Amino acid sequence: MLSDGKTILEASSSQLEELMQTAFESRRNVFGDDLLCYSPTAYPYKIADHKQSSPHNFISISVTGTACSLGCDHCDGHLLRGMIPAVTPEELVRKCQEAKMRGAEGVLISGGSDSKGHVPLDRFGEAIKTVKTELDLKVVIHTGLVSVKTAELLQEASIDAAMLDIIGDEQVAENVYHIEDGPSRMNASLSLLRDADIPTVPHVLVGINYGKIGGELEALQMIADNNPAAVVVIALNPVRKTPMESVSPPSPETIGRIMTIARRGMEKTPLLLGCARPMGQHKIDSDKNAVMSGANGIAYVSQEGVDFARDRGLKPVFMDVCCSLAYQIFQ
């Protein structure tokens, strides 16, 4: 994948178009014509083709509230502010019970990291199990780096998906995420989740190196080596009052190049364009690049993206859940 990836990154626009066409045809041959369109209800979403059925269908909860010890340069804890806080196991169960009573299908459980890169999930093991087995909700979890103990409790809880960011460059991991020996520890986390038979949906953040490519190819190779349930590509969306607030995000074409590399390198693995990415025209163009590169699904797809997919012969299918569950469609 590394050699093919470098070729794709350096390809001319006309060459890229041909490479994307090959990736698109491969995707249709393996997966068919459905384009999975996801809109989890942590954020409101409405386009001409779809409106969310309920604001409670798939909520996002932070087990640390707004607290995060890492203070990554691209986020600095800001993204936790849009989540529902539940900082004790009892509060987590109660918030999920309330969501269930309102008709929820599932929940994303996330949180800030400790100084070593772990989301403090261990004391929530029984609560997570209750949410999954007794409330019968879909449960997807942002894990951060994973320990043996965390993998065991997530396995015991039978969660639907574990998600974590993967960085392939040690310097980028240290400079941006403030994690030492990041790639090897992320690889170890993937291995622990794989060995525990936990469906794992790694994320690759395009442009994490202050808007530039820095380890994305190595991250994709690491992911491919660990048999993921699906792969999500996201893109730097500069956040105000963070060290990256003035950084230019990667272009939609660059996102398309990374997705083409992922599609060609993991032909039988569901590939998604996730929710974290720039809005406006950038979003529209990224949607189109995702379709061309052979993505199986897109989170919060634009109406223009839907129209473009239909023009390419795809059939949009809308779901108000997290895109990490895409693998369940193809089981």
ZIPECOR-V632297 format. One record per backbone hydrogen bond with DSSP energy under -0.5 kcal/mol. NH is the residue of the N-H (numbers start at 1). CO is the residue of the C=O. E is the energy in kcal/mol with one decimal. If there is no record, write none. Layout:
BEGIN
NH|CO|E + NH|CO|E
END
This chain:
BEGIN
5|1|-2.9 + 6|2|-2.1 + 7|3|-1.8 + 8|4|-2.2 + 9|5|-2.5 + 10|6|-1.6 + 11|7|-0.6 + 11|8|-0.6 + 16|12|-2.9 + 17|13|-2.0 + 18|14|-1.5 + 19|15|-2.2 + 20|16|-2.9 + 21|17|-2.0 + 22|18|-1.9 + 23|19|-2.0 + 24|20|-3.0 + 25|21|-2.4 + 26|22|-2.1 + 27|23|-2.2 + 28|24|-2.0 + 29|25|-2.2 + 30|26|-2.2 + 31|27|-2.9 + 32|27|-0.5 + 32|28|-1.5 + 35|315|-2.2 + 36|34|-0.6 + 36|296|-2.8 + 37|35|-0.5 + 37|317|-3.6 + 38|36|-0.6 + 38|298|-2.2 + 39|319|-2.1 + 43|40|-1.2 + 47|50|-2.9 + 50|47|-0.7 + 52|45|-1.5 + 57|54|-1.1 + 59|106|-1.2 + 61|108|-3.1 + 62|84|-2.5 + 63|61|-0.5 + 63|110|-2.6 + 65|62|-0.9 + 67|64|-2.0 + 69|113|-3.0 + 70|113|-0.6 + 73|176|-2.3 + 75|72|-1.2 + 76|72|-1.7 + 78|75|-2.0 + 80|77|-1.1 + 81|78|-1.4 + 82|79|-0.7 + 83|80|-1.8 + 84|60|-2.7 + 86|62|-2.5 + 92|88|-2.2 + 93|89|-2.2 + 94|90|-2.3 + 95|91|-2.7 + 96|92|-2.0 + 97|93|-2.5 + 98|94|-2.4 + 99|95|-2.0 + 100|96|-2.6 + 101|97|-2.3 + 102|98|-1.0 + 102|99|-0.5 + 103|100|-1.9 + 104|99|-2.3 + 105|57|-2.9 + 106|57|-1.9 + 107|138|-2.6 + 108|59|-3.0 + 109|107|-0.6 + 109|140|-2.7 + 110|61|-3.4 + 110|108|-0.6 + 112|67|-0.6 + 114|118|-2.6 + 117|114|-1.8 + 119|143|-1.6 + 120|112|-0.6 + 121|119|-2.2 + 124|121|-2.4 + 125|122|-1.2 + 128|124|-2.9 + 129|125|-2.1 + 130|126|-2.3 + 131|127|-2.4 + 132|128|-2.1 + 133|129|-3.2 + 134|130|-1.8 + 135|130|-1.9 + 137|131|-1.7 + 138|105|-2.6 + 140|107|-2.2 + 141|161|-2.4 + 142|109|-2.3 + 143|141|-0.8 + 143|163|-2.4 + 144|163|-0.6 + 145|117|-2.8 + 151|147|-2.4 + 152|148|-2.2 + 153|149|-2.2 + 154|150|-2.3 + 155|151|-2.1 + 156|152|-2.4 + 157|153|-1.7 + 158|154|-0.7 + 158|155|-0.9 + 159|154|-1.5 + 160|139|-2.2 + 161|139|-1.3 + 162|199|-2.4 + 163|141|-3.3 + 166|203|-2.6 + 173|169|-2.3 + 174|170|-1.9 + 175|171|-2.9 + 176|172|-2.8 + 177|172|-0.8 + 177|173|-0.8 + 178|173|-0.5 + 179|173|-1.8 + 182|179|-0.7 + 185|181|-1.8 + 186|182|-2.6 + 187|183|-2.5 + 188|184|-2.0 + 189|185|-1.8 + 190|186|-2.4 + 191|187|-2.2 + 192|188|-2.3 + 193|189|-2.3 + 194|190|-2.5 + 195|191|-2.8 + 196|192|-1.3 + 197|194|-1.8 + 198|193|-2.4 + 199|197|-0.6 + 201|162|-3.2 + 202|230|-0.6 + 203|164|-2.4 + 204|232|-2.3 + 205|203|-0.5 + 206|204|-0.9 + 206|234|-3.0 + 208|205|-1.3 + 209|212|-1.2 + 210|208|-1.9 + 211|207|-3.1 + 212|209|-1.6 + 219|215|-2.2 + 220|216|-2.3 + 221|217|-2.2 + 222|218|-2.3 + 223|219|-2.4 + 224|220|-2.7 + 225|221|-1.9 + 226|223|-1.8 + 227|224|-1.1 + 228|223|-0.5 + 229|200|-2.6 + 230|200|-1.2 + 231|270|-2.4 + 232|202|-2.5 + 233|272|-3.0 + 234|204|-2.6 + 234|232|-0.5 + 235|276|-2.7 + 236|206|-2.5 + 242|239|-0.9 + 244|73|-1.0 + 245|242|-1.9 + 247|244|-1.8 + 255|251|-2.1 + 256|252|-2.4 + 257|253|-2.3 + 258|254|-2.3 + 259|255|-2.4 + 260|256|-2.2 + 261|257|-2.2 + 262|258|-2.3 + 263|259|-2.8 + 264|260|-2.5 + 265|261|-2.1 + 266|262|-1.7 + 269|266|-1.6 + 270|229|-0.6 + 272|231|-2.7 + 273|297|-2.1 + 274|233|-2.6 + 274|272|-0.7 + 277|275|-1.1 + 282|279|-0.8 + 283|279|-0.5 + 284|280|-1.8 + 285|281|-2.7 + 286|282|-2.4 + 287|283|-2.6 + 288|284|-1.9 + 289|285|-2.2 + 290|286|-2.6 + 291|287|-2.2 + 292|288|-2.5 + 293|289|-2.0 + 294|291|-1.3 + 295|290|-2.4 + 296|271|-3.0 + 297|271|-1.3 + 298|36|-2.2 + 299|273|-2.6 + 300|38|-3.9 + 301|298|-0.6 + 306|302|-2.0 + 307|303|-2.6 + 308|304|-2.3 + 309|305|-2.3 + 310|306|-2.3 + 311|307|-2.1 + 312|308|-1.2 + 313|310|-1.9 + 314|309|-2.6 + 315|33|-2.8 + 316|314|-0.6 + 317|35|-2.8 + 319|37|-2.6 + 321|319|-0.9 + 325|322|-1.7 + 326|323|-1.8 + 327|324|-0.6 + 328|325|-1.7 + 329|325|-0.5 + 329|326|-1.6 + 330|326|-0.7 + 330|327|-0.8 + 331|328|-0.7
END
